[in-house]
């Protein structure tokens, strides 16, 4: 319904968000360079940014509305569409996002159970807990996105920034919903590969890596003790991949042990046992 330039669209968005944005007209038309820098600060991949910016050269107005003869719908204005999108985000009711699409290099990614032999490197971290499996599962299913990773967030952001510099997805994609997850959802630079309520969350990495990586969250019973567990898997055949794993291994200990404690803390206080009257 609306005919707008990109600048008008950005100004409308800034107005709804109540933020001030300055516009600087560049005398240079280095589209690939501009696309690269924009991809570092937005969740939009560089190739898509390039196509959008390349389209600035042409004025395009859609006048063909024959599709309305086959589909019954009422077109929304630009501001209406933005308000509807914001409303769904506030209600945590986003069904799907274009940024959840697979990156080209990961479209046919192997799942953990398909890797044979099993990943060569594995690190296991666990914490004894009295919290219920349901509470632990709900807690670790909230990692990433706006919630962050509960502890050492700057490390996760730094890793995401490094990934974006090398044309990876980084952490800018966030997650579809704050409270709910489903298989194939994106969590920053991870994708949900397996989800078993009360038991397991398995994430597959979509970072630029010298190998393949997974991160698994588990609730396990060991004898009479319940434990919340994090397992990091890394599969590589290259010398650089082995060095990469060995260099990061000390950081894994710091990151994941703190993450386990935060997962338990966010479950809330344990219910008090009723004392018997004497």
C-alpha positions in Angstrom: 0.0 0.0 0.0 2.9 2.4 0.7 5.5 3.7 -1.7 8.6 4.4 0.3 12.3 4.8 -0.1 14.8 2.9 2.1 15.5 6.1 3.9 11.9 6.7 4.6 11.5 3.2 5.9 14.5 3.5 8.2 13.2 6.9 9.5 9.8 5.4 10.2 11.4 2.5 12.1 13.5 4.9 14.1 10.4 7.0 14.9 8.5 3.9 16.2 11.6 2.8 18.3 12.0 6.4 19.6 15.6 6.6 18.6 17.5 9.3 16.7 19.5 8.3 13.7 21.7 10.5 11.5 22.0 9.9 7.8 25.3 10.5 6.1 25.4 10.4 2.3 28.6 8.6 1.1 30.3 9.9 -2.0 31.7 6.4 -2.5 29.7 3.5 -4.0 31.8 0.6 -2.6 28.8 -1.7 -2.2 30.8 -4.7 -1.2 32.7 -2.8 1.5 29.5 -1.2 2.8 27.7 -4.5 2.8 30.5 -6.1 4.8 30.4 -3.5 7.5 26.6 -3.5 7.7 26.6 -7.3 8.1 28.8 -6.9 11.2 26.3 -4.7 13.0 23.0 -6.3 11.8 21.7 -9.9 11.7 21.4 -9.6 7.9 24.1 -11.7 6.0 26.5 -9.8 3.8 25.3 -11.2 0.4 21.7 -10.2 1.2 22.8 -6.7 2.3 24.7 -6.4 -1.0 21.6 -7.3 -3.0 19.5 -4.8 -1.1 22.0 -2.0 -1.5 22.5 -2.9 -5.2 18.7 -2.4 -5.6 19.1 1.2 -4.5 20.1 2.0 -8.0 16.6 1.3 -9.4 13.2 2.7 -8.5 10.8 -0.3 -8.2 7.1 0.1 -7.7 4.8 -2.9 -7.7 1.6 -2.2 -9.7 0.5 -5.8 -10.4 -2.0 -6.9 -7.8 -3.3 -10.0 -9.7 -2.4 -12.2 -6.8 -5.4 -10.8 -4.9 -7.6 -12.6 -7.4 -6.3 -15.9 -5.9 -5.5 -15.1 -2.3 -7.9 -13.2 0.1 -5.8 -10.8 2.2 -5.8 -7.2 3.2 -2.4 -5.5 2.6 -0.9 -3.7 5.5 0.8 -0.3 5.5 4.4 -0.2 6.5 3.9 1.2 10.0 1.0 -1.2 10.6 3.3 -4.1 9.6 6.0 -2.9 12.0 3.6 -2.5 14.9 2.3 -6.0 14.3 5.8 -7.4 14.3 6.7 -5.5 17.5 3.5 -6.7 19.2 4.3 -10.4 18.4 7.8 -9.9 19.8 6.4 -8.4 23.0 4.0 -11.3 23.4 6.8 -13.9 22.7 4.6 -15.1 19.8 6.9 -15.2 16.8 6.2 -18.3 14.7 9.2 -18.1 12.4 11.9 -15.7 11.2 13.8 -15.5 7.9 17.1 -15.3 9.8 16.4 -18.9 11.0 17.1 -20.2 7.5 20.2 -22.4 7.1 23.5 -20.7 6.1 24.6 -22.3 2.7 27.5 -24.1 4.3 25.3 -25.7 6.9 22.2 -26.7 4.9 23.3 -30.4 4.8 25.1 -30.4 8.1 25.6 -33.8 9.8 23.7 -34.5 12.9 25.6 -35.7 16.0 24.2 -39.3 15.7 25.3 -39.4 12.1 29.0 -38.7 12.8 31.0 -41.9 12.6 33.3 -42.5 14.3 32.1 -40.4 17.2 33.6 -36.9 17.6 37.2 -37.2 18.6 37.2 -34.5 21.3 34.7 -34.2 24.2 34.6 -32.3 27.4 32.0 -33.0 30.2 31.0 -30.7 33.0 28.4 -31.5 35.6 26.9 -30.2 38.8 24.9 -32.1 41.5 21.5 -30.6 42.0 18.3 -31.1 43.9 16.2 -29.1 41.4 13.6 -30.9 39.4 14.3 -32.1 35.8 11.5 -29.9 34.5 12.9 -26.7 36.1 16.5 -27.5 35.0 15.2 -28.1 31.4 13.3 -24.9 31.4 16.3 -23.0 32.7 18.9 -24.2 30.2 16.4 -23.8 27.3 16.4 -20.0 28.0 20.1 -19.5 27.1 21.1 -17.1 24.3 19.2 -14.2 22.7 18.3 -11.3 24.9 18.8 -13.4 28.0 22.5 -14.0 27.1 24.4 -17.0 28.4 23.8 -16.2 32.1 27.6 -15.7 32.8 30.7 -14.5 31.0 28.5 -12.9 28.3 31.3 -10.8 27.0 33.1 -14.0 26.0 30.1 -15.2 24.0 29.8 -11.8 22.3 33.5 -11.7 21.5 33.3 -15.1 19.9 30.3 -13.9 17.9 32.1 -10.8 16.8 35.1 -12.9 15.6 32.7 -15.1 13.7 31.1 -12.1 11.9 34.5 -10.8 10.9 35.1 -14.0 9.1 31.7 -13.9 7.4 30.0 -16.2 9.9 26.6 -15.8 11.5 27.7 -14.4 14.8 25.3 -13.8 17.7 23.2 -11.2 15.9 20.4 -13.7 15.0 19.4 -14.1 18.7 16.5 -16.5 19.1 12.9 -16.7 17.8 11.2 -16.7 21.3 12.4 -16.0 24.8 10.7 -18.9 26.5 10.0 -21.6 24.0 12.1 -23.7 21.7 11.6 -26.1 18.9 13.9 -28.3 16.8 15.7 -26.2 14.1 15.3 -23.0 16.1 18.4 -20.7 16.1 20.1 -19.6 19.3 22.8 -17.1 18.3 25.4 -19.1 16.4 23.8 -22.5 17.4 20.9 -24.4 16.0 18.6 -26.8 18.0 19.3 -30.3 16.7 17.4 -32.3 19.4 15.0 -31.4 22.2 13.6 -33.9 24.7 11.5 -32.2 27.4 12.9 -32.6 30.9 16.0 -34.4 29.6 18.1 -33.0 26.8 18.9 -29.9 24.6 21.4 -30.5 21.8 22.8 -27.5 19.9 24.8 -27.7 16.6 27.3 -24.9 15.9 27.0 -22.8 12.7 30.1 -20.8 13.4 33.1 -20.7 11.2 35.2 -23.5 12.7 38.1 -25.8 11.7 35.7 -28.7 12.4 32.2 -29.5 13.6 30.9 -28.7 17.1 27.9 -29.5 19.3 26.8 -28.4 22.8 24.6 -30.7 24.8 22.6 -29.9 28.0 21.4 -33.0 30.0 19.6 -33.8 33.2 20.9 -37.2 34.4 20.4 -39.5 37.3 23.8 -40.9 38.6 23.0 -43.4 41.3 20.8 -41.5 43.9 22.1 -38.2 42.7 20.7 -35.9 40.0 23.1 -33.9 37.9 22.8 -31.2 35.3 25.4 -31.8 32.6 27.0 -29.9 29.8 28.9 -31.8 27.1 31.0 -30.0 24.4 31.8 -32.1 21.3 34.3 -31.2 18.6 35.1 -33.2 15.5 38.1 -32.3 13.4 40.7 -34.0 11.3 43.1 -31.1 10.8 46.1 -30.0 12.9 44.7 -26.5 13.2 41.4 -27.9 14.5 43.3 -29.9 17.2 45.2 -26.7 18.2 41.9 -24.8 18.3 40.4 -27.3 20.7 43.4 -27.4 23.0 43.6 -23.6 23.1 39.9 -23.2 24.0 39.7 -26.1 26.5 40.8 -24.0 29.6 38.2 -21.4 28.7 35.5 -24.1 28.4 36.1 -25.0 32.1 35.5 -21.4 33.2 32.5 -20.8 31.0 30.6 -24.0 31.4 31.1 -24.4 35.2 29.8 -20.9 35.8 27.0 -21.6 33.3 26.0 -24.7 35.2 25.7 -22.8 38.5 23.6 -20.1 36.8 21.3 -22.7 35.3 20.7 -24.1 38.8 20.3 -20.7 40.4 17.7 -19.6 37.8 15.5 -22.5 38.8 14.6 -20.6 42.0 14.7 -21.7 45.6 14.0 -25.3 46.5 10.6 -26.0 48.1 10.8 -26.3 51.9 9.9 -29.7 53.3 7.1 -29.6 55.8 8.2 -30.1 59.3 6.2 -32.6 61.4 4.6 -31.3 64.6 5.6 -33.0 67.9 
